[in-house]
Amino acid sequence: MRHLLALMLAVMALLLVFGCDQAPPTKTDSGPTVDHSIQLVERPQFIETRPPDVVAAYTLSLPNTGVAYKKPPPPPPDPGGDPNPNPANKYAYVVGISNYEGTANDLQFCDDDARAMKAWLQAEGFTVQMDLDLQATANNIMDGVDWLIAQAEPGDEVAFCYSGHGMKSSDGSALISADLYYIPHGYFMSSFNQVDCTKKLVTIDACVIGGFHSDVESGTFMATASNRKNSYDAPDLQQGAWTYYWLNGVEDQDLIYAEDAAPYAEDGMKDWAAQYRLRVDPKHTDSYSGDMDM
């Protein structure tokens, strides 16, 4: 009886220990430790409470000239290598918006994304201008593009990097400025395409932003965190998920070509999302002639 009582007490002790113990976070070979108690936030949850006429007034649009839109021509044949590996000058404009007007549309890590992208670009020799949070008004964003236009000359290299809300506007995919203006892809890219050089990098960590790819012209490499689906803030990575893997590729894995960095970021984001049973669709468009050494 004494031995049976001791055995029963031992079993009860084991049940108490393991019955109260929560399963540890899982870890896969392709990603970081996953804490499934983290609530992930989709970036497209922009809350629009304004009436349609006000939204229309806050949507930047090109004047109607009656000229039908024409898809940009395909890039020239890829000669291999980078035809301009050492640009005379390199300029970048970076935008990160976590703090929007009001509080309903604030995000977590977009300003952190922008600071990290700025540090990487500066290490690559870029002269960088940056607008964060409430500084990133529609006027300031378009002024930043105008600065690129004013600075760049043939043979130079430019970059535009954005992290924040993306939204489907009446004119297609749009960036959303801190003062709640919609900047549709056609409006934005009509200005960006005026930059007078043939080596241009665009990265956008935002949701439903695929419309921007339709406006890519020769000389531009565009990489985005989404096409028709969502991008995500990643609390476990302390950055936007796509931006984290882009920077991991170019900084930690020493990927020097955009043609390598974009697929690496896409695979990393997909592996990360799969651990949370999320579906993402990052995308890139390569209209640069050769391999873009950033």
Secondary structure, DSSP 4 states (H G I P E B T S, - for coil): -HHHHHHHHHHHHHHHHHHSPPPPPB--TTS--B-TTS--EETT-----S-HHHHHHTB------SPPP-PPPPPPPP-SS-S-SS-S-EEEEEEE-S--SSSTT--SSHHHHHHHHHHHHHHTT-EEEEEEGGG--HHHHHHHHHHHHHH--TT-EEEEEEES-EEEETTEEEEE-TT--EEEHHHHHHHHTTSSSS-EEEEEE-SS-GGGGGG--TTEEEEES-SSS--EEETTTTEEHHHHHHHIIIIIS---BHHHHHHHHHHHHHHHHHHTT-----EEEE-SSS--B-
